[in-house]
Amino acid sequence: MKNSSQHPGLLRIGVFYDGTYLSHVSNFYLYEHERRARLSIGGLHEFIREQVAQQESVEKRFCQIVDAHYFRGRLPAKLAQAQDVLFRERQFDDVLIREGVTLHFLPVTADPHGDISEKGIDVWFALEAFELAVQKHFDVTVLITGDGDFVPLVRKLNTLGTRVMLLAWDFEFQREGRTIATRTSQALINEVTYPVMMADEIDSRGRQRDSSVAQIFVQRVREAGAPSPLPEAVVGAPAASRPQDDPQFLLQATEGAIANVNTDKGYGFIRPEGAQTNLFFHFSALQNCELADLSAGAPVRFRVVSTERGPNAVEIHLRDDVSAPPPSDNPSL
């Protein structure tokens, strides 16, 4: 910790993002947490400066992020386009670039079953973080990750005299009867200089109205005149009160419109073209949009699968005749 009685000079901060980890955390806050909002890159940077200022006992104006880097595996362009995620990837690239973040991508590989895996990106993250710490003499290196594989990196950074701050999350939620948990490596927490457990900061009762926490999240503003989702009592009437469709007809449906969405619970309903009943879908089935972007009447295409509870819509895409939403003015994930 610096001596606050002396002029500190400029504290140089380097920030390094584990992109896959950040996306997972951001999805949790958008779909599973009561805040229902994505993380803001600009807000995170301001929060980091405030935390460094507090830990180093200097004024925030002396704490500047001089370098920021984002690492993630990336789908080949043709595959990303086929899955209708190419535009959204470019949208987020624009957000990162506006915030001065340097992008690092490695191509991901897919096995015969279509499962995607990243290889080598963590190694690149560690090598780049150490090399830049040597070259640019960071006073504080900030790691946004929870992976214990980065313990050797932290130890190497310690030999340089660089303080290491960790922004990490512990959380869990229920999905389809399963508990999905994210836990930060205890070894990583023990090695860094300044561990910041973000879930504790965000959920602290004493910080519910703290602006430094609020700025971490994108603030959504409904555009003037934008239609509100129709009430569930109108659109999502109980199945027993609606005419029923032939199950085989529903299973063959490929296009329809959003009937209604429940952003608080992470699901919605689609009315297939020519049908009288709605199809349930979970937010995880959305391919080129987010639940918060959908409103009643939005045209979509999809595939239908049969489940124990009846037909469900999966692999949902906003149709091409819908213009893509403009990038948010507030940088987000």
Buried (B, 14 or more C-beta within 10 A) or exposed (E): EBEEEEEBEEBBBBBBBBBBBBBBBBBBBBBBBEBBBBBBBBBBBBBBBBBBBEBBEBEBEBBEBBBBBBBBBBBEEEBBEEEBBBBBBEBBBEBBEEBBBEBBBBEBEEEEEEEEEBEEBBEBBBEBBBEBBEEEEBBBBBBBBBBBBBBEBBEBBBEBEBBBBBBBBBBEBEEEEEEEEBEBBEEBBEBBBBBBBBBEBBBEEEBEEEEBBBBBBBEBEEEEEEEEBBEBEEBBEEEEEEEEBEEEBBEEBEBBBBBBBBBEEBBBBBBBEEBEBBBBBBBBBBBBBBBBBBBBBBBBBBBBEEEEEEBBBBBBBBBEEEEEBEBBEBBBB
